[in-house]
Amino acid sequence: MPSQDLYYTTQLGTTAAAVSVNDLLSRQASETLVLQPAFQRNMVWTERQQALLIDSMLRGVPVPEIYMKTTTGPDGEEEHVVVDGQQRISACLDFVAGKFALLGEPESRSEWANKTFSTLPGNLRAKFRAFKFIARELPENVDDPAIRAIFSRLNMTVEALEPQELRHAAYTGPFIKLVEQTAALDIFGSIGVFSARDYLRRHNDEFIGEVYFALNARTLPNKKEDLDEAYATFERSGFPSDTEHELARRMGRGLRTLGPIASALRKTRFRNKSDLYTLLYCLGMNAEKLGDGEALSGELLERLKEFGETIQDYRRAGDDVEARAAVLEDPLGEVASRYWAGVSRAASDRNSRIARDAALREVLASLLESQSEQALTQADEAWRTPVADTEEEPEVDDDELEAERRTVQDVIDEA
């Protein structure tokens, strides 16, 4: 049944019943539980997601409701079809079966951290078995095509919001406007750092927000530590105009340097998020040493390519002592080894970010020191002003290009 054909005079699923984990286990044992009908998606939850659900249940906090349909045959045989809630129910069944353990501290309480179901104390096993889902029961006369359509509609709106989507909804001040304006620039598409899904879920905005946060703090933070607090502070207390202009100019000088080589960077390791984060932070912190920006582009590209290739050689050497020794004989080998250590393990941790920044600064030091410092000016934030139409490019063509650039943003705003 096409989704648009769905129509019921009486609202479906208004009757809620309590279904315990023990009920679900009994139905599984009697083979009356249909957990994955044809319309359901495959299991997509990670063990961490499963463990977080079990942790919530052991704490006794509410979890999302499930939808089921029960049919009864002429001889009393029953079939319980899970219309929505497969991931949650599967997590419960798998946990009892011993297929994964709970999270360690601080995610879990100490009394059940790292434990499997069988190693939980008896009172917790009993509490888990007794946990009751709120189950919405669909009428028996709802046929399979209608169930498919209902399932599709239920899952159109249940995807959890990403942290940056929540920030986009909550904040409207100049800081988040600067972040979103920067993240929408075409240069990042040329470098290829963001996927279509990154744009859709505002991962590009979060990435740029992290870079600005580090530039404003003039230090490298740990993961996304204090990022929410920064957004909230700028929203409550205001985003000082001089701070806004300085950050826009530092970013502008750096992006003007990368502009001519953006497409070439796509073929280097600096199209990766952690590497580009390091590069943007380094250029932003040294913006005064970039001259007019574009004059350094060619030599900067060559250094980044050579350094990136040396890092790759070191990575490929793996545990081969001789191969690594050969790489370390290269003038960039030792620096590459330190950079690789900062990207191969916990790339977003503060110490890893510091290691990468120190290595990259060392590689670019002579290039940056060869330039006479130039103060940041209003010209460095000219990127924030839309380019006027020119006679050489008819207005209709510019409109079409602008429409293309706005497509991703429109999809996000409509979502």
MOJO-V494436 format. One record per residue. PHI is phi in whole degrees, 0 to 359 (none if undefined). PSI is psi in whole degrees, -180 to 180 (999 if undefined). OMEGA is omega in radians with two decimals (none if undefined). Layout:
PHI | PSI | OMEGA
PHI | PSI | OMEGA
This chain:
none | 125 | 3.07
299 | 146 | -3.07
302 | -35 | -3.10
289 | -13 | 3.12
274 | -7 | 3.14
294 | 129 | 3.05
197 | 127 | 3.10
225 | 132 | 3.12
297 | -41 | 3.11
259 | 133 | -3.12
299 | 132 | 3.14
277 | 154 | 2.98
72 | 19 | -3.14
282 | -21 | 3.12
275 | 121 | -3.13
252 | 135 | 3.09
236 | 155 | 3.08
266 | 122 | 3.12
241 | 118 | -3.09
277 | 163 | 3.04
300 | -37 | 3.13
297 | -38 | 3.07
300 | -44 | -3.11
294 | -39 | 3.10
296 | -40 | 3.12
295 | -42 | 3.12
294 | -37 | 3.08
296 | -44 | -3.13
296 | -35 | -3.13
272 | 3 | 3.11
60 | 32 | 3.07
255 | -2 | 3.13
266 | 117 | 3.09
261 | 98 | -2.98
275 | -30 | -3.08
226 | 75 | 3.05
296 | 171 | -2.99
302 | -31 | -3.05
277 | -12 | -3.10
284 | 149 | 3.07
282 | 166 | 3.08
291 | 166 | 3.08
296 | 123 | -3.10
238 | -8 | -3.14
289 | 143 | 3.02
279 | 167 | 3.07
298 | -32 | 3.12
296 | -44 | 3.11
298 | -42 | 3.11
297 | -45 | -3.11
295 | -36 | 3.11
294 | -37 | 3.09
296 | -47 | -3.13
298 | -40 | 3.11
301 | -44 | 3.11
298 | -41 | -3.12
293 | -41 | 3.11
294 | -28 | 3.09
282 | -15 | 3.14
81 | 20 | 3.13
267 | 157 | -3.10
294 | 150 | 3.02
232 | 162 | -3.10
302 | 148 | -3.13
285 | 165 | 3.13
242 | 163 | 3.09
239 | 134 | -3.11
222 | 160 | 3.02
226 | 126 | -3.14
250 | 129 | 3.07
245 | 146 | 3.14
238 | 128 | -3.13
275 | 173 | -3.08
298 | -25 | 3.13
260 | 15 | 3.09
89 | 1 | 3.14
289 | 141 | -3.11
244 | 154 | 3.05
223 | 126 | -3.10
250 | 105 | -3.09
266 | 126 | 3.09
276 | 109 | 3.13
279 | -41 | 3.10
211 | 128 | -3.11
129 | 14 | -3.10
302 | -44 | -3.07
296 | -42 | -3.13
293 | -47 | -3.10
293 | -42 | 3.12
299 | -39 | 3.12
299 | -42 | 3.14
296 | -47 | -3.12
295 | -42 | -3.13
292 | -35 | 3.13
295 | -45 | 3.11
297 | -33 | 3.14
283 | -2 | 3.09
79 | 25 | -3.06
276 | -13 | 3.06
203 | 162 | 3.13
251 | 164 | 3.09
286 | 167 | -3.11
287 | 158 | 3.05
277 | 172 | 3.10
293 | 150 | 0.15
270 | 2 | -3.09
295 | -36 | -3.11
250 | 156 | 3.00
293 | 149 | -3.05
300 | -29 | -3.08
290 | -18 | 3.08
228 | 9 | 3.13
301 | 133 | 3.07
66 | 9 | -3.09
268 | 149 | 2.94
270 | 174 | -3.11
300 | -43 | -3.05
292 | -21 | -3.13
263 | 1 | 3.05
288 | 151 | 3.02
300 | 154 | -3.08
304 | -39 | -3.11
294 | -33 | 3.11
284 | -36 | 3.07
298 | -42 | 3.13
294 | -41 | 3.13
298 | -41 | -3.14
293 | -46 | 3.13
299 | -32 | -3.09
275 | -8 | -3.11
302 | 134 | -3.06
249 | 124 | 2.96
279 | 147 | 2.93
277 | 116 | -3.08
249 | 123 | 3.04
272 | 122 | -3.07
264 | 124 | 3.06
272 | 145 | -3.11
301 | 151 | -3.10
294 | -25 | -3.08
275 | 3 | 3.05
282 | 117 | -3.02
280 | 173 | -3.04
299 | -44 | 3.10
301 | -37 | 3.13
292 | -39 | 3.11
298 | -41 | 3.10
300 | -44 | -3.13
293 | -40 | 3.12
296 | -44 | 3.12
301 | -44 | -3.13
300 | -44 | -3.12
292 | -40 | 3.12
300 | -38 | -3.04
269 | 1 | 3.04
286 | -22 | -2.96
236 | 11 | -3.04
256 | -2 | -3.10
293 | 129 | -3.09
296 | 144 | 3.11
287 | 140 | 3.07
284 | 157 | -3.14
307 | -41 | -3.11
288 | -29 | 3.05
295 | -37 | 3.09
292 | -39 | 3.11
294 | -41 | 3.12
300 | -38 | -3.14
286 | -31 | -3.00
270 | -30 | -2.98
243 | 148 | -3.12
224 | 5 | -3.03
284 | 180 | -3.07
296 | -27 | -3.13
294 | -50 | -3.11
292 | -28 | 3.07
293 | -41 | 3.08
297 | -45 | 3.13
302 | -51 | -3.06
290 | -34 | 3.09
295 | -42 | 3.13
293 | -46 | -3.06
295 | -21 | -3.13
272 | -2 | -3.09
296 | 146 | -3.09
295 | -25 | -3.06
301 | -34 | -3.12
288 | -30 | 3.02
292 | -37 | 3.11
294 | -40 | 3.11
289 | -32 | 3.10
84 | 26 | -3.07
282 | -28 | -3.06
249 | 139 | 3.06
275 | 172 | 3.09
300 | -39 | 3.12
292 | -35 | 3.07
303 | -45 | 3.13
293 | -41 | -3.09
295 | -39 | -3.09
260 | 14 | 3.07
63 | 28 | 3.05
293 | -29 | 3.09
295 | -41 | 3.11
296 | -42 | -3.14
298 | -42 | 3.14
300 | -50 | -3.12
294 | -37 | 3.09
301 | -40 | 3.12
295 | -41 | 3.13
296 | -47 | 3.13
298 | -40 | 3.13
300 | -44 | 3.14
293 | -42 | 3.14
295 | -39 | 3.14
292 | -40 | 3.13
283 | -17 | -3.09
58 | 33 | 3.06
202 | 163 | -3.11
264 | 121 | -3.11
277 | 172 | 3.10
268 | 116 | -3.14
51 | -129 | 3.14
255 | 28 | -3.09
301 | 130 | 3.07
70 | 5 | -3.13
295 | -44 | 3.11
298 | -39 | 3.14
296 | -37 | 3.12
296 | -46 | 3.10
302 | -47 | -3.10
296 | -41 | -3.13
295 | -45 | 3.13
295 | -32 | 3.14
286 | -43 | -3.09
284 | -48 | -3.00
263 | -7 | -3.11
95 | 156 | 3.13
251 | 103 | -3.05
308 | 136 | -3.08
300 | -41 | -3.12
294 | -35 | 3.08
294 | -44 | 3.13
301 | -47 | -3.11
294 | -41 | -3.14
297 | -46 | 3.14
296 | -43 | 3.13
297 | -36 | -3.12
285 | -38 | 3.10
296 | -45 | 3.10
295 | -41 | -3.12
298 | -44 | 3.13
297 | -42 | 3.13
295 | -44 | -3.12
290 | -31 | 3.08
293 | -32 | 3.08
289 | -38 | -3.11
278 | -20 | -3.05
309 | -52 | -3.10
293 | -17 | -3.08
244 | 13 | -3.05
301 | -47 | -3.12
295 | -36 | 3.12
291 | -33 | 3.12
297 | -25 | 3.12
303 | -26 | -3.10
265 | 7 | 3.13
244 | 173 | 3.12
290 | -12 | -3.09
279 | 10 | 2.94
272 | -11 | 3.09
285 | 148 | -3.03
301 | -49 | -3.08
295 | -35 | -3.14
287 | -42 | 3.12
293 | -36 | 3.05
303 | -48 | 3.14
298 | -43 | -3.12
294 | -46 | -3.13
296 | -40 | 3.12
295 | -44 | -3.14
298 | -47 | 3.14
293 | -41 | 3.14
296 | -42 | -3.14
290 | -23 | -3.13
247 | 27 | -3.01
303 | -38 | -3.12
296 | -22 | -3.10
269 | 6 | -3.09
267 | 5 | -3.12
61 | -135 | 3.10
274 | 5 | 3.10
95 | -68 | -2.98
293 | -27 | -3.11
298 | -27 | -3.11
269 | -10 | -2.93
305 | -49 | -3.06
298 | -49 | -3.12
292 | -35 | 3.09
299 | -44 | 3.14
300 | -45 | -3.12
298 | -41 | 3.14
293 | -41 | 3.14
294 | -40 | 3.12
296 | -47 | -3.12
297 | -44 | -3.14
295 | -43 | 3.13
299 | -40 | 3.13
293 | -36 | 3.11
293 | -40 | 3.09
299 | -43 | 3.13
296 | -40 | 3.10
298 | -42 | 3.14
294 | -41 | 3.12
297 | -46 | -3.12
297 | -30 | -3.13
298 | -28 | 3.08
55 | -130 | -3.11
268 | 7 | 3.12
286 | 106 | -3.04
299 | -43 | -3.11
293 | -42 | -3.14
296 | -41 | 3.13
292 | -39 | 3.12
299 | -39 | 3.12
296 | -41 | 3.12
294 | -40 | -3.10
293 | -18 | 3.06
286 | -21 | 3.09
294 | 143 | 3.13
305 | -29 | 3.13
263 | -1 | -3.00
299 | -48 | -3.08
293 | -39 | 3.11
294 | -40 | 3.12
297 | -37 | 3.14
295 | -39 | 3.12
290 | -39 | 3.12
295 | -44 | -3.13
298 | -37 | 3.09
297 | -29 | -3.13
273 | -4 | 3.12
240 | -21 | -3.06
277 | -21 | -3.13
228 | 121 | 3.08
48 | 63 | -3.01
300 | -24 | -3.09
267 | -3 | 3.09
289 | 152 | -3.07
301 | -46 | -3.11
298 | -37 | 3.11
293 | -42 | 3.13
296 | -41 | 3.12
297 | -42 | -3.14
297 | -43 | -3.14
293 | -43 | -3.13
298 | -45 | -3.13
297 | -41 | -3.13
294 | -45 | -3.11
293 | -39 | 3.10
299 | -37 | 3.13
296 | -41 | -3.14
293 | -37 | -3.06
264 | -2 | -3.01
306 | -53 | -3.07
295 | -34 | 3.11
294 | -45 | -3.12
290 | -38 | -3.11
288 | -19 | -3.13
285 | -11 | -3.08
261 | 145 | 3.01
279 | 137 | -3.06
293 | 140 | 3.09
234 | 124 | -3.13
299 | 149 | 3.08
288 | 139 | -3.09
228 | 177 | 3.12
301 | -29 | 3.14
298 | -26 | -3.12
287 | -15 | 3.05
247 | 23 | 3.08
295 | -21 | 3.13
298 | -18 | -3.12
280 | -13 | -3.14
261 | 126 | 3.13
303 | 141 | 3.13
286 | 132 | -3.14
289 | 155 | 3.09
293 | 151 | 3.10
239 | 161 | -3.14
293 | -32 | -3.10
292 | -27 | -3.13
243 | 105 | -3.10
306 | 150 | -3.08
302 | -38 | -3.11
299 | -38 | 3.13
293 | -40 | 3.12
295 | -39 | 3.11
298 | -42 | 3.14
295 | -41 | 3.12
295 | -41 | 3.12
297 | -38 | 3.11
297 | -39 | 3.12
294 | -41 | -3.13
294 | -30 | -3.08
272 | -6 | -3.05
303 | -50 | -3.11
297 | -42 | -3.13
295 | -37 | 3.12
296 | -43 | 3.13
299 | -42 | -3.13
296 | -47 | -3.09
296 | -38 | 3.12
290 | -32 | 3.10
292 | 999 | none
